[in-house]
């Protein structure tokens, strides 16, 4: 693949990484602020929020070859 074509893919990957990061942060915030309402599901939604955070960080930091 040429270098010109991979630039757009890299920008798109970083953009979606930032989107996942923002969604993960918001999900973690709302999970922790509504802990009483979630009850037993707090761990489940906390885990899902953490997965989104980690995926966003990985997508931002990974290097496309």
C-alpha positions as CSV (number, residue, x, y, z in Angstrom):
1,X,0.0,0.0,0.0
2,X,1.3,3.5,-0.8
3,X,2.1,6.0,1.9
4,X,-0.6,8.4,0.6
5,X,-3.4,5.9,1.2
6,X,-2.4,5.0,4.7
7,X,-2.5,8.6,6.0
8,X,-6.3,8.7,5.8
9,X,-6.6,5.3,7.5
10,X,-4.3,6.5,10.3
11,X,-6.3,9.7,10.9
12,X,-9.6,7.7,10.9
13,X,-8.1,5.3,13.4
14,X,-7.0,8.0,15.7
15,X,-10.4,9.8,15.4
16,X,-12.3,6.6,16.3
17,X,-9.8,6.0,19.1
18,X,-10.6,9.5,20.6
19,X,-14.3,8.8,20.2
20,X,-14.0,5.5,22.1
21,X,-11.9,7.2,24.8
22,X,-14.5,9.9,25.3
23,X,-17.4,7.4,25.3
24,X,-15.4,5.3,27.8
25,X,-14.8,8.2,30.1
26,X,-18.4,9.3,30.0
27,X,-19.6,5.8,30.6
28,X,-17.2,5.4,33.6
29,X,-18.4,8.8,35.0
30,X,-22.1,7.9,34.7
31,X,-21.5,4.4,36.1
32,X,-19.7,5.7,39.1
33,X,-22.1,8.5,39.8
34,X,-25.2,6.3,39.6
35,X,-23.8,3.4,41.7
36,X,-26.8,3.2,43.9
37,X,-29.2,2.8,41.0
38,X,-27.1,0.1,39.3
39,X,-26.8,-2.1,42.4
40,X,-25.3,-5.4,41.4
41,X,-24.6,-4.4,37.9
42,X,-22.0,-1.8,38.9
43,X,-19.1,-4.2,38.2
44,X,-20.5,-5.2,34.8
45,X,-20.9,-1.6,33.6
46,X,-17.6,-0.6,35.2
47,X,-15.9,-3.4,33.2
48,X,-17.5,-2.4,30.0
49,X,-16.4,1.2,30.5
50,X,-12.9,0.1,31.2
51,X,-12.9,-2.0,27.9
52,X,-13.9,1.1,26.0
53,X,-11.2,3.1,27.6
54,X,-8.5,0.5,26.8
55,X,-9.6,0.1,23.2
56,X,-9.5,3.9,22.7
57,X,-6.0,4.1,24.2
58,X,-4.8,1.2,22.0
59,X,-6.3,2.8,18.9
60,X,-4.6,6.1,19.6
61,X,-1.2,4.7,20.4
62,X,-0.9,1.9,17.8
63,X,1.3,2.5,14.7
64,X,0.0,1.4,11.3
65,X,2.6,-0.1,9.0
